[in-house]
Amino acid sequence: MAESATDISAAGEHKEPGMKAEVFLPEDYTPAEDEPFMNARQLEYFRRKLLKWKSELLGDSKNTIEELQKATRNIPDIADRASEETDRALELRTRDRQRKLVAKIDSALRRIEVGEYGYCEETGEPISLKRLDARPIATLSLEAQERHERREKVHRDD
C-alpha cells in the first residue's frame, strides 16, 4: 500500500511532508483546563489571537500616520497650534506604546514557534489559561508577576 502525501494525526491535524501541521480550530474554540496544556489547538488559538491583535495595532498605526500627515498645517492662532501639538504628542506616545506592544507580540509568536509559550520565564511553571487569554503576551505567571511588581515598588520607594 502506497503512503499518502498527506498524513493525518490523531488530533485531526493535516500535515504535508516537510510542512508544519495545520491545526483545525473551531470558531467557538476556547482553551480549557481539562485538555493537555499548550497542545496544538491551544497554541494555534493563541497564535491566531496574537496575529489578530498585531494586525489591529498595525492598522491603527497606519491610520494615525495618514491622519498626522493630513493634519499637518499652519495654524495661525498660538493656542490652537499648542492644542494641536499636544494632541499630536499624545498620539505619538500612544503609537510608541503600541510599537512596543507589537514587539512583545512578535516575541510571544517566537515563543510559540520554539515551544516556550505559556510557561513562566522565571519559574518554568505553566501560566494560567485565563491569564494568557486576558494577556496573551504574558511571560510570567500571576504569582511571579506579583513578586516582580512588589520588588519594583520596593525599589521605587527607596
N, C-alpha and C positions, 0 to 999 in steps of 0.2 A: 504494500500500500504506500503510495507516494505521500510525502509530507506536504502539508498545506502551507501556502505562502503567508498565511495569517494564523497566528496562534491565539487562542482564547483562554485566558486564565480562569481560575475558579471564581474570581471576584467580578467576572464579566468585563474584563479589560481586553481590548483588542490590541494586538502587538504585531507590528510589521517587523520582519527580521532587521536587526540593527537600529530599530527605532524605539523610542520610549513608548511605554504602554499608554494608550488613550483611555482615560477613565470615564465611564458613563456616570453622570451625576444628574439625578432627577432635579427638576426645577425647585421642588419644595424641600430639598435635602438640607438638613441641619445636623452638624456633628453631634453625636450622642455619647454619653459617658459609658454606655454598655457595649461599645464596639472597641476594637483594638486602637490604642492611642496612636495617632498620626499614621493611620492606614492610608491607602491610596486615595480613597474618597475624601477623607478629611484634608489631606494635602491639596487635592485638586480644588476643594471648596475654598480653602484659604488662598490658594494661588489665584483663583478667579476673583475673589473678593479684593485682594491686593491690586490686581491688574485693573479692575474696575475703578477703584479708588484713585489709582495713579492716573488713569485716563481722565477722570473728572478734574483732578488737580491741574493736569497739563492743559486741559480745555479752558479752565478758568484763567490760567496764566496767559494763554494766547489771547483771550478776550481782553484781559487787563492791558496787555501790551498794545492791542489795537485801540482801546479806549484812551490810553495815555497819549498815543500818537495823535489821535483825533483832537484831544483836549488841549494840545499844545497851541497856545495862542497868547497874544499880547493883551493883557488886561490892564487898562489904564488906572483903575482905582486900586490904591495900595492895599486897602482892607480886603477887597475881593481877591486880589492876587495872593495875599498872605493866606487867606482861607483855602484857595485852590492848591497852593503849595503844601499846606498842612494835609489836605486830603490826599495829594499825590504821595507825600512821605508815608502816610499811614498805609496806603495801598501798596507801596513798595515794600514796607516792612512785612505786611501780610504775605506778599508774594515770596519774600525771602524765607519766611517760616514755612511756606508751602514747598519751596525748593528743598529745604532741609528734610521735610516730611517725605518728599519723593525719594531722596537718598535713603531714608530709613526703609521705605517700601522696597526699593531695589535690594537693600541688604536682606530684608526678610525673604524676598524671592530667591536670592542666592542661598539662604539657609534652607529653603525648601529643596532646592536642587541638590545640595550636598547632604541632606538628611539630618540637619541640625535644628530645623524649625520646630517650635513647640516645646523646646527644652530650655530651662533656665541657664543662662550663661554663667551664673555664679555657682549654682548647686548641682546642675545637671538633671534636676528633677523636672517632671512634666509641668508645664504651665497649664492652668485650668482652661478647659474649652470655653467657659463663659468669659474668662479674661481675654483669651485670644479672639473670640467673636466680637467683643467690645473694642479691643485694641489689637488688631492683627499684627502690629509691628512690635508688640511686647517682646522683650528679651529676658525679662526677669519674672519669676513667679511673684505672686502678690506679696508673700512674706519677704522675699528678697528685696522687692521694690520698697516695701515699708522700712526695712532696715537701712536701705540706701538713703531714703528720704530723711530718716532720723539722723543719720550721720551727717548729711548735708546741712540739716537745721542746726546741729551742734556746732559745726564748723562756721556757719554763718553768724551764730550768736557770739562767737569768740571775739 
